[in-house]
Amino acid sequence: MDLATYLTDQEPQMAPQDARRFSRLWRTRLAAKGQDLVVQGAASTAEYILLTGCAASVITDVQGRAACIGLHRAPCVLPPQLSRTREGLSFVTIEILDEALVAEMSAQVLSDAILEDLAVREWANTVLRQELARKADREWCLSALGGAERLTWFRDRYPGAEETMPHTRIAAFLGMTPVSFSRLRKAAPAE
């Protein structure tokens, strides 16, 4: 999918002329499976749109234990720089789970575009609201649902992801062990 098409077809939608103008500010590149777009603890000054492939947002503690806090399937905007950094340093790693086409832009260029262009400002505000809603939805899932219900919640929001994403990342995202995830999948096979 090309970026201008994504910007006109996906929520938040832009008018075609706005999407063409805005898409010229981005550069696209291939990202290899296993590549980290953003590294926890490192400077993070870019914004990303995942045009193909999938990625995961992961936080690792000092003992090396990893928690998956976000799963991303193309096409989608990856978590905005504002929502994944503190004082310019990333508190997450965004890893590519399979080869992906990624659009990238400096966060400063986006900030400038937001100030200059109403269409970009509306797009960016909607992206940020959607990110906050996704995080709140997952927090509710982890707080209120049992294991089987979490799996149902996941399948409703990420149809087909069990076939394309590593089960270890899905299990971590759902706050369970890979063994528990496997047992739940066997008890309730995907339709």
Secondary structure, 3 states (H helix, E strand, C coil): CCHHHHHHHCCCCCCHHHHHHHHCCCEEEEECCCCEEECCCCECCEEEEECCCEEEEEEECCCCCEEEEEEEECCEECCCHHHHEECCEECCEEEECCCEEEEEEEHHHHHHHHHHCHHHHHHHHHHHHHHHHHHHHHHHHHHHCCHHHHHHHHHHHCCCHHHHCCHHHHHHHCCCCHHHHHHHHHHCCCC
